[in-house]
């Protein structure tokens, strides 16, 4: 099993999330663990205004995650949250910051 480190940023819809994204964050951590990965860090970056509206939304709640997962399984994450109405945007990239 070859785990690589990834970073993901999610922008959550303020109208669809009640608790600033805490429940979503726990669900995401559960998904990573369920796929055989490990969650290293999950940080709420708070509410931020968008430079341009995204689908009539003017702001969102930003969350940053750092986790380890098999490369093939990152597509499962992208597919799962592509259709989730709580997620405005998401980005999953390989983590390459020096330790």
C-alpha positions as CSV (number, residue, x, y, z in Angstrom):
1,X,0.0,0.0,0.0
2,X,1.6,3.2,-1.2
3,X,0.1,6.3,0.6
4,X,0.9,9.7,-0.7
5,X,0.2,13.0,1.1
6,X,-2.5,15.3,-0.3
7,X,-3.9,18.7,0.5
8,X,-7.6,19.5,-0.2
9,X,-9.5,22.8,0.0
10,X,-13.2,22.8,0.2
11,X,-15.5,25.8,-0.1
12,X,-18.8,25.1,1.6
13,X,-22.1,26.8,0.9
14,X,-23.1,29.0,3.9
15,X,-26.8,28.3,3.2
16,X,-26.4,24.5,3.3
17,X,-24.1,24.2,6.3
18,X,-25.3,25.0,9.9
19,X,-22.2,24.5,12.1
20,X,-19.5,26.3,10.1
21,X,-18.7,22.9,8.5
22,X,-17.8,20.9,11.6
23,X,-20.1,18.0,10.7
24,X,-18.8,18.1,7.1
25,X,-15.3,17.9,8.4
26,X,-16.0,14.9,10.6
27,X,-17.7,13.2,7.6
28,X,-14.7,13.9,5.4
29,X,-12.3,12.5,8.0
30,X,-14.5,9.4,8.2
31,X,-14.4,9.0,4.4
32,X,-10.5,9.3,4.4
33,X,-10.2,6.7,7.2
34,X,-12.8,4.4,5.4
35,X,-10.7,4.5,2.2
36,X,-7.7,3.3,4.2
37,X,-6.0,6.7,4.5
38,X,-5.1,8.9,7.4
39,X,-6.1,12.5,8.3
40,X,-3.2,14.6,9.4
41,X,-4.8,18.1,9.7
42,X,-8.2,19.8,9.2
43,X,-8.3,23.5,9.6
44,X,-11.3,25.8,9.2
45,X,-10.2,29.0,7.4
46,X,-13.6,30.7,8.2
47,X,-16.0,32.6,6.0
48,X,-14.5,34.5,3.1
49,X,-16.1,36.8,0.5
50,X,-15.6,35.7,-3.1
51,X,-14.0,38.1,-5.6
52,X,-16.8,37.1,-8.1
53,X,-20.1,35.4,-7.4
54,X,-20.2,31.6,-7.8
55,X,-23.7,30.6,-8.8
56,X,-25.3,33.6,-7.0
57,X,-23.2,33.0,-3.8
58,X,-21.2,35.8,-2.5
59,X,-19.2,34.0,0.2
60,X,-18.3,30.5,1.5
61,X,-16.8,28.6,4.4
62,X,-13.2,27.4,3.6
63,X,-11.7,24.2,5.0
64,X,-8.2,23.0,4.4
65,X,-7.3,19.3,4.9
66,X,-4.0,17.4,4.8
67,X,-4.2,13.6,4.5
68,X,-2.5,10.5,3.2
69,X,-4.3,8.2,0.7
70,X,-3.6,5.9,-2.1
71,X,-3.4,7.8,-5.4
72,X,-6.2,5.8,-7.1
73,X,-8.7,6.7,-4.3
74,X,-8.4,10.5,-4.7
75,X,-10.7,10.2,-7.7
76,X,-13.4,8.7,-5.4
77,X,-13.2,11.8,-3.3
78,X,-13.6,14.1,-6.3
79,X,-16.5,12.1,-7.6
80,X,-18.3,11.9,-4.2
81,X,-18.2,15.7,-3.6
82,X,-18.8,16.7,-7.2
83,X,-22.6,16.1,-6.6
84,X,-22.7,17.3,-2.9
85,X,-24.9,20.4,-2.7
86,X,-23.0,21.6,0.4
87,X,-19.7,21.9,-1.7
88,X,-19.3,25.0,-3.9
89,X,-15.8,24.2,-5.0
90,X,-13.1,21.7,-4.1
91,X,-9.5,21.1,-5.0
92,X,-7.3,18.0,-4.2
93,X,-3.6,18.4,-4.9
94,X,-0.5,16.5,-4.0
95,X,1.1,17.9,-0.9
96,X,4.7,19.0,-1.6
97,X,5.6,21.5,1.1
98,X,8.9,20.7,2.9
99,X,8.6,19.3,6.4
